[in-house]
Structure formats: C-alpha cells, structure tokens
C-alpha cells in the first residue's frame, strides 16, 4: 500500500491537506435550507427554489471550470473560484431576501469551477499510471473533512448562530485559497498546454476517437441520478416504513465510515486491473443495493442496501475519475475533467425532482426503476470494458496525431 502511495507527487499531498481543511469548514450549504426556513422565515417553496438554483449553479460550475482552466490555468481557476465562493458565503447573513436568489448561485457556481479545477490539477500533476492513487488520496481527504464538518457546524449553530457558521465557512474557504496559492507552483505542471498546436483537435473531436469515455460519461450521468436518491427519496421511504431520522443518520454514518476505511486500500489493491470492468462492477453494486429495497423496506434491507451502495461507490468513483484523466489529451485535460465533474454531480439537480415525481406517482416502482437504470449502466460499462482491448485508445490517438500532424498528449 505504501509503495503505491509513493507514486503520488508532493503537490497532490499538499493539495489534499488543503482539501481536508476546506471540507471541514464546508458546512454552510448543509444547513442552508434550514437557515432559510427557520432563521429567515421563508416558506418551504421559496427555500426549495433558492436551494435548487444554487444546486444548478454548482453543476454548471463543474461543467465549465475545466474550460476556463485549459485557457487560463487550473491553478488560477481554483484560486479565483475559492475566493468568489468564500466571499459569497461570508455575505449570506447580511443579504436581503432578493439577493438570496442571486448570490448563492454565484457562490456555488464558483465552488463548482474550483472543484473541476481541483480535479484537473490532480490530472496534470500525477503521471499516467498513478492517477487512481492520486484521486483516491484526494477523495480520502475530502471525505474525512466532510465527516467532521457537519457535526462541527451543528455545534456552531447550537453554541452561537447561523451567522457564525457562515463566517467560519467563508473565512475557511478564503484561508484555503491563500494556502493553495502558497503550495501550488505558479509555473510548470499546473499550467495548461497553451491550447496545444493551432490545429489540435478540440474536446468533441477528441471524444469522437474515445467512444469508451462517452459511454462512461453517459453511464455516470445515470448512476449519479440513482445514487443520490439516498439523500432525497430514501429517507422519505424509510419514514413511511417506520424507520426514523436517527436510523437514516446511522446509515449515512456507515457509508462514510466504510469509505474512509476501505476506499484507499481497495483502490491501491486494484490499481493494475482494467478500469472499465472495475467501474462497471461498482455501478452494478449500486443497482443491486436499490434492488434489495424492491423486495421490501426494513432495517435489514436498508443496511444491506447501504453496504452494497457503499461497495459500489468505492469501486466506481475514483477509477472513473482517473480513467477520464488518463484518456484525455493534454491540451483538453481540464475540459475532460469538467465533463466528468459535471455528470458526476448532475444528481444534485436531477435526482430529487425526478425521484420525487416517480415516488409520488408510484411509490413501489422507484427502487425497481433505480435498480434497472444502474444495472443497465453497469452492464454497458462491462461490455465497453471487454471490447476495449488494452492499447486500443492509445493506438487511435497516435493514428489521429499522424493524420493531423499535431500532438494531442
């Protein structure tokens, strides 16, 4: 295990330390909906609209941050995005209601751009062959920080106020920006490849000769829609079957604890295996988890569901991020990371309304549909993984370079 971690560059370890700190203080939007309804006195509909707009901003930022990074530098996008996000959070307690429809979406958009830039920085810093370890280290740091963050936020609210919560979050994000400016080199690997050669293929041309990346992006889009049902329709259905909020909280704690314990060693143990097969297997486990609930919702089935869902998450998330990075030409690395970041958080906007609509219309159909969708995505990835023989993508890329006379990375 230690041997695999030695392949992770020092810059990534430093960025991971900052990521841990940033996630410890990133608790404002966990309590944002409650703040709007309890502290500001807004209706549930108003709070839902403001939160939904903010979530859309986050997804949009993930989709576009890498495009800015390829043009202006991923380090610069990370710093500017963190600064804008931190200032936006700091201002929340003093904003009039009208601006609550504007500032949070800008703040979350900036945060999404920073997340995409974060992924791109890891992709361009870690050499091919060690990216799974690099992304696993970043996910471990982020998950560890988020495990601490929400309880700390609840303590701040109980002892002080929501205003203090937002101040700590905003200042913490600004501190992270200052730290990143200090530890990330201003020159070298964290800069883009200046757009490549003038006639280098663009991102969509690059995707056309990498069909497995397109398959992966589509599969992750569907999987995230299913995966995030655990944060919306799952607690509703648990309550309908007599399982209270405390039980749901323990389920989430099991998920977080298992990921912290197992994701890094599992990623290192499987780093030499074919990525699409690992990712496909993980997505199948996500589908199997919800499939368990199709046979009945109770404490036992809910625990089995969370175990399968967590195992699936451990298998698919880090290898999927690394696969996109390994497949990307150097001059569009940020844009490839943005596409992956965007689809991997698409469920933030889509899962609750789509899952809620289906649950309202036919409660018994939700979990079978989730199982079928994730199962189909997993099978598609397994088929693509079997068809994509080692070296095929690289061969196509070299052929494309010879035909166009450009270097694509």
C-alpha positions in Angstrom: 0.0 0.0 0.0 2.8 2.4 0.9 4.6 1.6 -2.3 1.6 2.7 -4.3 1.2 6.0 -2.3 4.9 6.9 -3.0 3.8 7.5 -6.7 1.6 10.4 -5.6 3.5 13.7 -6.0 4.1 16.0 -3.1 1.9 18.7 -4.7 -1.1 16.4 -4.5 -0.4 15.6 -0.9 -0.3 19.3 -0.1 -3.5 19.9 -2.1 -5.1 17.0 -0.2 -4.3 18.6 3.1 -5.9 21.8 2.0 -8.9 19.8 0.7 -9.3 18.2 4.1 -9.4 21.6 5.8 -11.7 23.1 3.2 -14.2 20.3 3.6 -14.1 20.5 7.4 -15.4 24.1 7.2 -17.7 23.5 4.1 -20.8 23.1 6.2 -22.8 26.2 5.3 -24.9 24.7 2.5 -25.6 21.6 4.5 -27.7 23.8 6.8 -28.6 26.4 4.2 -32.2 25.1 3.6 -32.9 25.0 7.4 -31.4 28.5 7.7 -33.7 29.9 5.0 -36.9 28.4 6.6 -36.0 28.8 10.3 -33.8 31.9 10.6 -35.1 33.9 7.6 -38.7 32.7 7.8 -39.0 31.8 4.2 -41.6 29.2 3.0 -40.5 25.7 2.1 -41.3 26.6 -1.6 -39.1 29.7 -1.5 -36.2 27.8 0.2 -36.5 25.0 -2.3 -36.3 27.4 -5.2 -33.3 29.2 -3.8 -31.5 25.9 -3.0 -32.4 24.4 -6.4 -31.0 27.4 -8.2 -27.8 27.1 -6.1 -27.5 23.5 -7.0 -27.9 24.3 -10.7 -25.1 26.8 -10.3 -22.9 24.2 -8.7 -23.5 21.7 -11.6 -22.9 24.5 -14.2 -19.6 25.4 -12.5 -18.4 21.8 -12.6 -19.2 21.7 -16.3 -17.3 24.9 -17.2 -14.4 25.2 -14.7 -12.1 23.0 -16.8 -12.8 25.0 -19.9 -11.6 28.1 -18.0 -8.6 26.2 -16.7 -7.4 25.0 -20.1 -7.4 28.6 -21.3 -6.3 30.5 -18.1 -4.6 27.9 -15.9 -6.2 25.4 -13.5 -4.4 27.0 -10.5 -5.8 30.4 -11.3 -9.4 29.0 -11.6 -9.0 27.2 -8.3 -7.9 30.4 -6.6 -10.5 32.7 -8.1 -13.3 30.2 -7.6 -12.4 29.7 -4.0 -12.2 33.5 -3.4 -15.6 34.2 -5.0 -17.2 31.2 -3.2 -15.7 32.3 0.2 -16.9 35.9 -0.2 -20.3 34.7 -1.2 -20.7 32.6 1.9 -19.4 35.4 4.1 -22.1 37.7 2.8 -25.1 35.4 3.4 -26.1 36.6 6.9 -26.4 40.2 5.7 -28.1 39.7 2.3 -31.6 40.9 1.7 -34.0 38.2 0.6 -34.0 39.3 -3.0 -30.2 38.8 -3.3 -30.6 35.3 -1.8 -31.8 34.3 -5.3 -28.5 35.6 -6.8 -25.5 35.4 -4.5 -25.7 31.7 -3.5 -25.9 30.6 -7.1 -22.8 32.7 -8.0 -21.1 31.3 -4.9 -21.9 27.7 -5.8 -21.0 28.2 -9.4 -17.6 29.5 -8.3 -17.3 26.5 -6.0 -18.1 24.1 -8.9 -15.5 25.7 -11.0 -13.0 25.3 -8.2 -13.9 21.6 -7.9 -13.3 21.0 -11.6 -10.0 22.8 -11.4 -9.1 20.7 -8.4 -9.6 17.5 -10.4 -7.7 18.9 -13.4 -4.8 19.9 -11.2 -4.5 16.3 -9.9 -4.8 15.0 -13.5 -2.0 17.2 -14.9 0.2 16.7 -11.8 0.1 12.9 -11.4 1.7 10.8 -14.2 -0.4 8.3 -16.1 -0.5 5.0 -14.2 -0.6 6.6 -10.7 -3.8 8.8 -11.1 -6.0 6.3 -9.3 -3.9 6.7 -6.3 -3.8 10.5 -6.6 -7.6 10.8 -6.9 -8.1 8.3 -4.1 -5.9 10.4 -1.8 -8.0 13.5 -2.7 -11.2 11.7 -2.1 -10.0 10.3 1.2 -9.1 13.8 2.4 -12.4 15.3 1.2 -14.5 12.5 2.8 -12.5 12.8 6.0 -13.1 16.5 6.2 -16.8 16.2 5.4 -17.2 13.6 8.2 -16.0 16.2 10.7 -17.7 19.2 9.1 -21.5 18.8 9.6 -21.3 17.9 13.3 -19.0 20.9 13.8 -21.5 23.1 12.0 -24.3 21.8 14.2 -22.2 22.7 17.3 -21.5 26.2 16.0 -25.3 26.7 15.4 -26.1 25.4 18.9 -23.5 27.4 20.7 -23.5 30.6 18.6 -25.6 31.3 15.5 -26.1 30.7 11.8 -24.1 33.9 11.2 -21.0 32.5 12.9 -21.5 29.3 10.9 -21.3 31.3 7.6 -18.4 33.4 8.8 -16.3 30.3 9.7 -17.1 28.7 6.4 -16.4 31.8 4.3 -13.2 32.6 6.1 -12.1 29.0 5.9 -12.6 29.0 2.2 -10.5 32.2 1.9 -7.8 30.6 4.0 -7.8 27.6 1.7 -7.3 29.9 -1.3 -4.4 31.6 0.4 -2.9 28.1 1.3 -3.4 26.9 -2.3 -1.7 30.0 -3.7 1.3 29.2 -1.4 1.7 25.5 -2.1 0.7 25.2 -5.7 3.6 26.1 -8.1 2.8 29.1 -10.3 4.7 27.5 -13.2 5.2 24.0 -14.6 2.7 21.2 -14.4 -0.2 23.2 -13.1 -0.4 25.3 -16.2 -2.4 24.3 -19.3 -0.7 23.3 -22.5 -1.5 26.7 -24.1 -4.3 25.2 -26.2 -1.9 22.7 -27.9 -1.0 23.2 -31.6 -3.2 25.6 -33.6 -4.8 22.7 -35.4 -5.0 20.4 -32.4 -8.4 18.6 -32.2 -11.0 20.1 -29.8 -12.7 18.4 -27.0 -15.5 17.0 -29.0 -13.2 15.7 -31.7 -11.1 14.1 -29.0 -14.2 12.4 -27.6 -15.1 11.0 -31.0 -12.0 8.9 -31.1 -12.5 7.9 -27.5 -16.0 6.3 -27.5 -15.4 4.5 -24.2 -15.1 7.9 -22.5 -18.5 8.9 -23.9 -20.0 5.6 -22.7 -18.5 6.2 -19.3 -19.9 9.8 -19.1 -23.4 8.6 -20.0 -23.3 5.8 -17.5 -22.1 8.1 -14.7 -24.9 10.5 -15.5 -27.5 7.8 -15.0 -25.7 6.4 -12.0 -25.5 9.7 -10.2 -29.2 10.2 -10.7 -29.8 6.8 -9.0 -27.0 7.1 -6.4 -28.3 10.4 -4.9 -31.7 9.0 -4.2 -30.2 8.2 -0.8 -30.3 11.9 0.0 -33.9 12.6 -1.1 -36.4 9.8 -1.6 -34.7 7.2 0.6 -35.3 9.0 4.0 -38.9 9.6 2.9 -39.5 5.9 2.2 -37.7 4.8 5.3 -40.0 7.1 7.4 -43.0 5.6 5.5 -41.9 2.2 6.7 -41.4 3.3 10.3 -37.7 4.0 10.3 -36.9 7.4 11.8 -34.3 10.1 11.1 -31.9 8.6 13.6 -31.8 5.3 11.7 -31.2 7.2 8.5 -28.4 9.1 10.1 -26.7 5.9 11.1 -27.0 4.6 7.6 -25.1 7.7 6.3 -22.5 7.2 9.1 -22.0 3.6 8.0 -21.5 4.8 4.4 -18.9 7.5 5.4 -17.1 5.2 7.8 -16.7 2.3 5.3 -15.5 4.7 2.6 -12.8 6.2 4.9 -11.6 2.7 5.9 -11.7 0.9 2.6 -11.6 3.2 -0.4 -7.9 4.0 -0.4 -6.6 0.4 0.2 -9.1 -1.1 -2.3 -8.1 1.5 -4.9 -4.4 0.7 -4.4 -5.1 -3.1 -4.5 -7.0 -2.9 -7.8 -4.9 -0.2 -9.5 -3.4 -2.7 -12.0 -6.9 -4.0 -13.1 -8.8 -2.9 -16.2 -10.7 0.2 -15.1 -13.9 -0.1 -17.0 -14.5 -3.5 -15.6 -14.0 -2.2 -12.0 -16.2 0.8 -12.7 -18.9 -1.4 -14.3 -18.9 -3.8 -11.3 -19.2 -0.8 -8.9 -22.2 0.6 -10.8 -23.8 -2.9 -10.8 -23.5 -3.0 -7.0 -25.2 0.4 -6.8 -28.1 -1.1 -8.7 -28.1 -4.2 -6.6 -28.3 -2.1 -3.5 -31.5 -0.4 -4.6 -32.7 -3.8 -5.9 -32.7 -5.1 -2.4 -35.2 -2.5 -1.4 -37.5 -3.6 -4.2 -38.2 -6.7 -2.1 -39.2 -4.8 1.0 -38.1 -1.9 3.1 -37.0 -2.6 6.6 -34.0 -2.2 8.9 -32.2 -5.3 7.5 -32.8 -4.5 3.8 -31.8 -0.8 4.4 -28.5 -2.0 6.0 -27.9 -4.4 3.1 -28.7 -1.6 0.6 -26.2 0.8 2.2 -23.5 -1.9 2.3 -23.9 -2.6 -1.5 -24.2 1.1 -2.3 -21.0 1.9 -0.4 -19.1 -1.0 -2.0 -20.2 0.2 -5.4 -19.2 3.8 -4.6 -15.7 2.6 -3.5 -15.3 0.7 -6.8 -16.5 3.2 -9.3 -15.9 6.8 -8.3 -12.1 7.0 -8.1 -11.3 4.7 -11.1 -13.9 6.6 -13.2 -12.2 10.0 -12.5 -8.8 8.5 -13.2 -9.9 6.9 -16.4 -11.2 10.2 -17.8 -7.9 11.8 -16.9 -5.8 9.0 -18.5 -7.9 9.2 -21.7 -7.6 13.0 -22.1 -5.2 14.7 -24.5 -3.0 17.1 -22.5 -4.4 20.3 -24.1 -8.1 19.4 -23.2 -7.4 17.7 -19.8 -9.4 20.4 -17.9 -12.4 20.1 -20.3 -12.4 16.3 -19.9 -12.3 16.7 -16.1 -15.1 19.3 -16.3 -17.3 16.9 -18.3 -16.8 14.2 -15.7 -17.2 16.6 -12.8 -20.4 17.8 -14.3 -22.1 14.5 -14.9 -20.8 13.2 -11.5 -22.8 15.8 -9.6 -25.8 16.0 -12.0 -27.9 14.2 -9.5 -27.7 17.3 -7.2 -30.2 18.9 -9.5 -32.0 15.9 -11.1 -32.3 13.2 -8.5 -34.8 14.8 -6.1 -37.4 16.1 -8.6 -37.3 13.0 -10.9 -37.2 10.6 -8.0 -39.8 12.5 -6.1 -42.2 12.6 -9.1 -41.9 8.9 -9.6 -42.3 8.2 -5.9 -45.4 10.3 -5.8 -46.9 8.6 -8.8 -45.9 5.0 -7.9 -44.0 4.5 -4.7 -43.5 0.8 -5.3 -41.8 1.5 -8.7 -39.0 3.7 -7.5 -36.5 1.1 -6.3 -37.0 -1.4 -9.2 -36.5 1.5 -11.6 -33.4 2.6 -9.8 -32.0 -1.0 -9.9 -32.7 -1.3 -13.6 -31.2 2.0 -14.5 -28.0 1.4 -12.6 -27.9 -2.2 -13.7 -28.1 -1.2 -17.3 -25.4 1.4 -16.9 -23.1 -1.2 -15.2 -23.7 -3.8 -18.0 -22.9 -1.1 -20.6 -19.6 -0.4 -18.9 -18.7 -4.0 -18.6 -19.4 -4.6 -22.3 -17.3 -1.5 -23.2 -14.5 -2.7 -20.9 -14.5 -6.1 -22.6 -14.5 -4.6 -26.1 -11.8 -2.0 -25.3 -8.6 -4.1 -25.5 -5.5 -2.6 -23.8 -3.8 -0.1 -26.0 -6.7 0.5 -28.4 -7.4 4.1 -27.3 -3.7 5.0 -27.4 -3.4 3.4 -30.9 -6.3 5.5 -32.2 -4.8 8.6 -30.6 -1.4 8.0 -32.3 -3.2 7.5 -35.6 -5.1 10.7 -35.2 -1.9 12.6 -34.4 -0.2 11.2 -37.5 -3.1 12.2 -39.7 -3.4 15.8 -38.3 0.3 16.4 -37.6 -0.4 17.5 -34.0 0.5 16.3 -30.6 -2.6 15.5 -28.5 -0.8 14.4 -25.3 
